[in-house]
Each structure stands twice: as C-alpha cells, then as structure tokens.
Amino acid sequence: MCAIMLGIHAPAARAEPERAAVTLDELEVSTSPIVTAQVPAAARTFAGSRGEATRAEIEASGAQNVTEALRLIPGVQAPPPNGTGSGDFAQNIGIRGLNARLGSYATVLLDGVPLSNAPYGQPELSLAPVSVGMLERIDVIKGGAAVRYGPQNVGGVINYVTWPIPKEFGGLIRLRGNLNGSGAAGGYINGQSDIVLGGTNSEGSGLALLYSGNHGPSFRPRTNQDIDDAMLKYRVQLTPESYVDGRVHGFNASAELPGPLDQAAYRRDPYGSTNAFQSYQASRVEGVARYVNEFDGTKYFETTVFDLASSRTYALSNASRDSAATRLDILPRTYNTFGIEPRFSLRTDLLGIAQEVSVGYRYVREDADERRLRRSFRAGSDPFRFTPVLNRDSTGSTDAHALYLDDKLTFGALTVTPGIRVEDVTIGRRNNQTGYRAEQHYTVPLPSLRVGYAASPDLFLYGNVGRSFGSVAFLQLPLSAIDQRLEPEIATAAEIGARYVLGGLSTDIALFQLNFDNQIEYDALGNNYVNVGRTLHRGVETALRYDFSTLDPVLSGLGVYATYAFTHATVEEGRFRGNDLRLYSRHTGTAGASYAAGPWRFDWFGYAQSAQFADEANTVIPTADGRFGRIPGWVIWNARATYDVSAGSKLSVGVQNVFDRRYFTRASLEDNGGLYAGPPRTVYVELRTRF
C-alpha cells in the first residue's frame, strides 16, 4: 500500500505477481521496489502527497473501468463519462479542483511513458489507450513531482502500471459480465475479458502477452462499444547489472455516443437517448524501448525511447436531440509522436553529505493532422443525405526539450531536495486552406524544493513547493492573422503533510495550496483562445485504515478504511471573482470494509461527492438545455462476495450502486452539451483463474 492508504484487504491465498519495475519514485537509483507489509519504504518517505490503488483494492471496490478506479485516491475526481468522453475509451480526471474534462491538467503515464497522443500539443485524453484489466496498480503523485515529470503536471502525475512479466511461466484469465441499466429499454449486458500470459528464464529475460477486451453496451441506448487492448512486453537481460525492456502496444476502439439529454428528456427517462448520429473510432500503435544499467548500486543510467502513431474520429452533432440538429461534424485527427529521455543518477558522499543526484533530458517531437468535415441540413432531415464539406484543415507540430536536475541531500533524519526543470518548447499550427502559420516559442524554468523529516520510525513529515506549467495546445493557436499571443499556463503549488504507521493503523494527511496563473480558455465572443485570470485551489486530504488482525487474532481478515478530501477552488479575477470553478466538488470521500474467512471474502465500498456547478457563473437554476445549473451531490455503495473455488481460481458476485441512486453530471463545454446520468444499479459476475 502506498502513502495515502486506500483500503484494507485480507492476505491473498496466493501471492500476487512480482511488482513491475516502473515506479514514480523520484530518486530511486534501484528499479527493484521495496515492498513491506504496510507501506513501500520509498513511498513512505517520499516528500510529497501520493496515492495508490492496488489491484486488490480496485477489485474490492467493484470498479468496472479506470474512471471508477481513480475515485479510490483522495483528491482525484473522476466524473461519470460525459460529452466527448462518454465511453471507456476516454478519461475525465480532475485533481484538486482542476477542470476534469479529458484530464488535460495532469501528466498521465503508462509504465512511465506519456499516455496522451501528443503530451504538449494535445494532452487531452479523448483517446486514453488503457484498460482497467491491464493494470496491476495506479500510482499517483499529487505534489512534489514537477521537476521529474511534465508537461501538464499542475494536476499531478498519474502512472498506470501494467502487469509485470511473470517470474515463472504462467498467467491469469479474468472474465466479467455486467448487467447494466434500467429505464424504458431495460438492461444491457457488457462483457470484459483479460489475459496475462508469459514467463522469465533463469537469466532474467522474459516475454508477456497482455490483452483486455471490453464489448457491449452500457446502461443507455446507443452506448455499444468495442475495445481491444493488446500489449507484448519484453525484457532482455544483458548482464547482471543491465537489461533492455519495453513493449509493443496496440489499442483499438469504436463506440456509439448517445449524446446528452435536455431537462425535459431527462425527466422522461434519465437513461434514454435522443441522439442516433454520433460515433467514435480510434486506434493507436506504440513502441517503447528502455536500456537500464544499475552498475554497482551507486550509479544508475537509463534511456527510454518511445514512438507512437494514433488516429481518432468523432461524428458530433450540434444538438442534444436529432430533431433539433442542423449539422453533423466529422472530426478526424492523426498524431505521430517520438520521444527520447536519458537519465543518470548517482549516490555519493560529496563533502561528507549523503546525496542522490539525478540529471535527465527529454526530447519530444509531435506532428498532428486535424480536420473538420461538416454536413449542414435542415432540422429533422437525414444528415447522411448531404455531402460533407471540409471547412477546417490544419497541421500542428511541436519540438520540446526538457532538462532537469535535482539533488537529494540527507542530514540524518532530514532530507532536502532542491531541483529545477527547464522546458523549451516551439509549437506551430498551419492552416492548410489559406497557408497561414502561427508559431510560438517559450522557455520556462520550473524550480522546486522538497523537504522530508523522519520524526520517528512511525512518523514522516514533509513539505514541498514548486512551479508547474501547461503548454499551449495545437488547437489554441489561431488559423488566421489575429492579435493573439498566448502564454503557457503557470502554477505554483505548495503542500505539507504527514504519514503515520503503527501496527495495523495507517494515517495520512496533506494540506495544499495551488496558485494558477495564465489559464487558457476559449472566448466564444472573439472565437479564439485567451489567457484569463488567476484561480486559487486549497484544501486538505486525509486517509485512514486499520487492520484488526494486529489487534486480536480472532479479528484476522477484518479491515476498514476511509478517505476524505476538502477542496476549495475559486476564480480570483474578473466578473466571477470568488465563485467556485466549474465541475468539481468541495467534498469527496470513500469508506468501506473487507472481511475474509476461509474461502470467502466480503467487500463493502462507498464513494461520495458534494454538489458542483457547471459554470464559473455558479448557475443554480437548471437551463432547459441541461448544460448549466447546480449538480447535486451523490453517494453510491458497492458490495462484492468472493469465493476461492480452487487454489488459483476465484468467483465473485457483486453489485455496483446497490441502492440504485440516481445521479448525473453536465457537459457544459460541448456544442451539444447537457445531462449525462451516472450508472444505475449494476450486477456483475467475475471469474479469475491463475495458472
């Protein structure tokens, strides 16, 4: 379990696979993780707030997708799928009050490599090529990681860690069937399947094949999706100290998009659909290779190379119901991204001070082709009878260099880590219809300081402060000669926190403040993007767990946990000064319990969030189109029972949203924004077999 404790689970009857080598530990010279019965040592002494959702916790919560799994971590808000992210192919992630739409304010990684199609020019996760069944755990650093990781790290760093290559030949199979839905159309069946197969030889070289499939509809009409996620992981041991590893990864998704509901349609049937024109198709192929040399244990060198090609196409109408639509836009986009990142770390006692010095460099090249083909028609007509007209055609490019240096100084129980990251970015966009080209270049220094203090073997205190930045994106550059000069988004974040671990008790608390300048938003009146005022984010995140087996052997197998996060994010300039930012909750939390006895295990999990606003005007009364208005808070509970069928097989039966709580969110930034209901009661059956 990581620094922010997310849950308690009984000891597994069979050991889990060895942890993957990729971590988010900033100054770990060794790639071999240190795992204890409570908290990994590297995480326990990391001078920043950090959270983890393990595979056992994800399964115990009943999470059906990555969005639901992210809610395990305090400070991370993942709204129900909505807008152009209304399927398991996309992700909406908000950390500490930042806009959750498509996760554009967080650095999101897959095994340490950027997940977005273009980390600088298009950081949004409209294509998020990762399935929950591929993951061994989710690791999140919410503060103190700005030097090592970027860009877009103002909202933290999220690392999805896939299953490692098994030590011995073998693997696992997971099959899950979900019965979703209610409403006029009845229920829907969705199937998920996961496979891990591979092994490692006596020299340390190995292969593993990972596959995750997600097929079938969700809980509304026109929500059918087909997702296939496949990965071949490899490791070649060169010497006892050095190896090459990496992956070839393919992801393919197609889906129907049911569209939003207006207020009247939601009252008639919150789980209905009034849009039959919208759809989504995407694919991505990626290759990653990494060379690692650990030398004699005092030096560490690695070089990572990644190359990806992706495409995605939306078909989006301009109304929440077909009868009112007057256009259908086809939006194809392709991206090619190449990156290389060497890093060297050294442990030394220079000047009698124990130090860990790390220096790294990363180069990223991005190329994008973005078009819009529009079908215009009379309301009520069939849009496919009309010929699409190309009305936007642009290409984008990015050359980004990042250099970073940090030095962890140890003075007994005290560690001080100063560091700096410098981003040098040139981003351009060309209008292929007129020949106009816009280009911007900027160099941004990002200093950081982290301090940690081991007050006792059980108590660790920390504090950090640092700057983060978000790049100007392709689509934010103009397509014509207008007076527009955008500055990159800059944020200064500070936090203090403490972790306490004693016996079966683990607690964590972090207080944070985030000052965000130069935010970029779309100006509908001027039809361009502009830098707008400042925002202020502050709050506290807490977590507690208790394993009763340390109190009394009779209670072995019983554990409870709870998390709570308070966030206050406000506009600090302009006519909405003092108002809450859109689409975040001031209060979020989880609570649950697990109990294991013999072959049985029972899990109870709850998630809650308070009310939100859909706009910075903090509109309370709902608008007829469903885009604006107060979004009520909600609480859902999940239950799960698991039986050990045999030494390597488990059968689970579970219910998500046990009490069938009705809740919704709003898409306010889409052309056809409106209401999106959250999933109703869902019953599932899951079989997991290891071999």
Secondary structure as GFF3:
##gff-version 3
##sequence-region A 1 691
A	DSSP	alpha_helix	41	44	.	.	.	ID=ss1
A	DSSP	beta_strand	50	54	.	.	.	ID=ss2
A	DSSP	alpha_helix	55	61	.	.	.	ID=ss3
A	DSSP	alpha_helix	66	70	.	.	.	ID=ss4
A	DSSP	beta_strand	76	77	.	.	.	ID=ss5
A	DSSP	beta_strand	94	95	.	.	.	ID=ss6
A	DSSP	three_ten_helix	101	103	.	.	.	ID=ss7
A	DSSP	beta_strand	107	110	.	.	.	ID=ss8
A	DSSP	beta_strand	113	114	.	.	.	ID=ss9
A	DSSP	three_ten_helix	132	134	.	.	.	ID=ss10
A	DSSP	beta_strand	135	141	.	.	.	ID=ss11
A	DSSP	three_ten_helix	153	155	.	.	.	ID=ss12
A	DSSP	beta_strand	157	162	.	.	.	ID=ss13
A	DSSP	beta_strand	170	180	.	.	.	ID=ss14
A	DSSP	beta_strand	188	200	.	.	.	ID=ss15
A	DSSP	beta_strand	206	216	.	.	.	ID=ss16
A	DSSP	beta_strand	225	239	.	.	.	ID=ss17
A	DSSP	beta_strand	242	256	.	.	.	ID=ss18
A	DSSP	alpha_helix	263	268	.	.	.	ID=ss19
A	DSSP	beta_strand	279	293	.	.	.	ID=ss20
A	DSSP	beta_strand	299	317	.	.	.	ID=ss21
A	DSSP	three_ten_helix	322	324	.	.	.	ID=ss22
A	DSSP	beta_strand	327	348	.	.	.	ID=ss23
A	DSSP	three_ten_helix	350	352	.	.	.	ID=ss24
A	DSSP	beta_strand	354	376	.	.	.	ID=ss25
A	DSSP	three_ten_helix	383	385	.	.	.	ID=ss26
A	DSSP	beta_strand	389	411	.	.	.	ID=ss27
A	DSSP	beta_strand	414	431	.	.	.	ID=ss28
A	DSSP	beta_strand	437	454	.	.	.	ID=ss29
A	DSSP	beta_strand	459	470	.	.	.	ID=ss30
A	DSSP	three_ten_helix	474	476	.	.	.	ID=ss31
A	DSSP	beta_strand	489	502	.	.	.	ID=ss32
A	DSSP	beta_strand	505	517	.	.	.	ID=ss33
A	DSSP	beta_strand	519	523	.	.	.	ID=ss34
A	DSSP	beta_strand	528	532	.	.	.	ID=ss35
A	DSSP	beta_strand	535	547	.	.	.	ID=ss36
A	DSSP	three_ten_helix	548	550	.	.	.	ID=ss37
A	DSSP	three_ten_helix	553	555	.	.	.	ID=ss38
A	DSSP	beta_strand	558	571	.	.	.	ID=ss39
A	DSSP	beta_strand	587	597	.	.	.	ID=ss40
A	DSSP	beta_strand	600	609	.	.	.	ID=ss41
A	DSSP	beta_strand	634	646	.	.	.	ID=ss42
A	DSSP	beta_strand	649	656	.	.	.	ID=ss43
A	DSSP	beta_strand	664	667	.	.	.	ID=ss44
A	DSSP	beta_strand	674	677	.	.	.	ID=ss45
A	DSSP	beta_strand	682	690	.	.	.	ID=ss46
###
